[in-house]
Amino acid sequence: MAVSPPRRVAKGIGEPIDLDGPKNPRLRYRVVPAQPGLLIKQRGTPISGFVVGVVNGVLQVRDPHGYEHRMRLLTGGFEVDGQIVTLVEPRGPAPGTLAAPVGRTASGSIAVPRARAQIAKASRILVEGIHDAELVEKVWGDDLRVEGVVVERLDGADHLDDVVRSFAPKPGRRLGILLDHLVDGSKETRIASAVRHPDVLVTGHPYIDIWQAVKPSVLGIGAWPDVPRGEDWKTGVLTRLNVDGEPGRFWKHLLGKVNIWTDLEPALIGAVEQLIDFVTEPAGA
């Protein structure tokens, strides 16, 4: 007696799609360890970037603008070198092999072992004040020394036009400028709009002071205090945090809490990375 083959029951059109449900068993993707520094693209989204690491089973990826994204490690959920792959948490070197850990700078870049500081390029990055310079040095100092880029202080943006004119920018001698409080209607935005030169790039962050570019969670607080307009912002912050001391002393404490780029707000990260790319771009590129 002939045996009829089992019937295939189609899934109802109205049923939800289970992205984590059973997959076609015949479909296999190459498994790739999510090593720091690996360039990946998340399928189904425009997001691509470098792997920072895997924390508690969640993939952390840094995009070209400095923003950090957290992603689930789904089967076949990523592309590497144009091929669909399944990323997995690294489990160390394969048996019988020696693998040196990938060193990272505080900015998340791959560290160059025993790299010597390069002779300073003609191009420069300017920041508004000493706190801005110290924070950039803390996070991006290793990268800047490898690139031979010097960071200098403006000590205020009011005379920016004179500084640019005196610097005499040209191809191979570029100027990158980082400003605080670069928002619509601010004094800094008006000053920046007056600077028009192909070898000058002005970027910035929306915060009143560079302190705010440090994530409040670094201090164990939920948010930076609101300070009414017209009141000195730093003094107002210290008062509302019940901090007894000078702003400079508090800044040293805050700076000491910053260890890596993820301790900073994305707006500052993107602005600084953009300036570094601009001043290190080869002349004529």
ChimeraX attribute file (.defattr): number of C-alpha atoms within 10 A of each C-alpha:
attribute: neighborCount
match mode: 1-to-1
recipient: residues
	/A:1	3
	/A:2	4
	/A:3	5
	/A:4	6
	/A:5	6
	/A:6	6
	/A:7	6
	/A:8	6
	/A:9	6
	/A:10	6
	/A:11	9
	/A:12	7
	/A:13	7
	/A:14	6
	/A:15	7
	/A:16	8
	/A:17	9
	/A:18	8
	/A:19	9
	/A:20	8
	/A:21	7
	/A:22	7
	/A:23	11
	/A:24	7
	/A:25	6
	/A:26	6
	/A:27	7
	/A:28	13
	/A:29	15
	/A:30	12
	/A:31	13
	/A:32	15
	/A:33	14
	/A:34	24
	/A:35	20
	/A:36	21
	/A:37	19
	/A:38	15
	/A:39	18
	/A:40	24
	/A:41	22
	/A:42	20
	/A:43	15
	/A:44	8
	/A:45	8
	/A:46	7
	/A:47	14
	/A:48	19
	/A:49	21
	/A:50	21
	/A:51	22
	/A:52	22
	/A:53	20
	/A:54	20
	/A:55	10
	/A:56	7
	/A:57	12
	/A:58	15
	/A:59	19
	/A:60	20
	/A:61	28
	/A:62	22
	/A:63	18
	/A:64	14
	/A:65	15
	/A:66	23
	/A:67	16
	/A:68	19
	/A:69	16
	/A:70	14
	/A:71	14
	/A:72	13
	/A:73	18
	/A:74	15
	/A:75	18
	/A:76	18
	/A:77	17
	/A:78	22
	/A:79	17
	/A:80	17
	/A:81	9
	/A:82	9
	/A:83	13
	/A:84	20
	/A:85	22
	/A:86	20
	/A:87	24
	/A:88	18
	/A:89	17
	/A:90	13
	/A:91	9
	/A:92	13
	/A:93	11
	/A:94	8
	/A:95	6
	/A:96	6
	/A:97	8
	/A:98	9
	/A:99	9
	/A:100	8
	/A:101	10
	/A:102	11
	/A:103	14
	/A:104	16
	/A:105	17
	/A:106	21
	/A:107	22
	/A:108	21
	/A:109	17
	/A:110	14
	/A:111	16
	/A:112	14
	/A:113	7
	/A:114	6
	/A:115	10
	/A:116	12
	/A:117	14
	/A:118	12
	/A:119	12
	/A:120	14
	/A:121	15
	/A:122	17
	/A:123	24
	/A:124	24
	/A:125	25
	/A:126	23
	/A:127	24
	/A:128	21
	/A:129	17
	/A:130	13
	/A:131	18
	/A:132	22
	/A:133	20
	/A:134	16
	/A:135	20
	/A:136	19
	/A:137	17
	/A:138	18
	/A:139	22
	/A:140	22
	/A:141	20
	/A:142	21
	/A:143	21
	/A:144	20
	/A:145	17
	/A:146	16
	/A:147	18
	/A:148	19
	/A:149	22
	/A:150	17
	/A:151	20
	/A:152	16
	/A:153	17
	/A:154	20
	/A:155	13
	/A:156	13
	/A:157	21
	/A:158	13
	/A:159	11
	/A:160	20
	/A:161	14
	/A:162	9
	/A:163	13
	/A:164	16
	/A:165	10
	/A:166	9
	/A:167	14
	/A:168	12
	/A:169	18
	/A:170	15
	/A:171	17
	/A:172	16
	/A:173	17
	/A:174	25
	/A:175	25
	/A:176	22
	/A:177	25
	/A:178	24
	/A:179	28
	/A:180	25
	/A:181	17
	/A:182	21
	/A:183	15
	/A:184	10
	/A:185	9
	/A:186	14
	/A:187	14
	/A:188	19
	/A:189	18
	/A:190	13
	/A:191	17
	/A:192	21
	/A:193	9
	/A:194	10
	/A:195	15
	/A:196	12
	/A:197	12
	/A:198	11
	/A:199	18
	/A:200	23
	/A:201	19
	/A:202	21
	/A:203	19
	/A:204	24
	/A:205	23
	/A:206	17
	/A:207	17
	/A:208	16
	/A:209	17
	/A:210	19
	/A:211	19
	/A:212	17
	/A:213	21
	/A:214	23
	/A:215	19
	/A:216	18
	/A:217	12
	/A:218	17
	/A:219	14
	/A:220	8
	/A:221	11
	/A:222	10
	/A:223	11
	/A:224	16
	/A:225	16
	/A:226	10
	/A:227	15
	/A:228	9
	/A:229	7
	/A:230	6
	/A:231	10
	/A:232	10
	/A:233	16
	/A:234	18
	/A:235	15
	/A:236	15
	/A:237	18
	/A:238	16
	/A:239	14
	/A:240	13
	/A:241	12
	/A:242	9
	/A:243	12
	/A:244	10
	/A:245	11
	/A:246	11
	/A:247	14
	/A:248	11
	/A:249	10
	/A:250	15
	/A:251	14
	/A:252	12
	/A:253	12
	/A:254	16
	/A:255	16
	/A:256	12
	/A:257	13
	/A:258	19
	/A:259	15
	/A:260	15
	/A:261	22
	/A:262	20
	/A:263	18
	/A:264	22
	/A:265	19
	/A:266	19
	/A:267	17
	/A:268	26
	/A:269	23
	/A:270	18
	/A:271	19
	/A:272	23
	/A:273	15
	/A:274	19
	/A:275	24
	/A:276	18
	/A:277	11
	/A:278	18
	/A:279	25
	/A:280	18
	/A:281	14
	/A:282	10
	/A:283	12
	/A:284	6
	/A:285	5
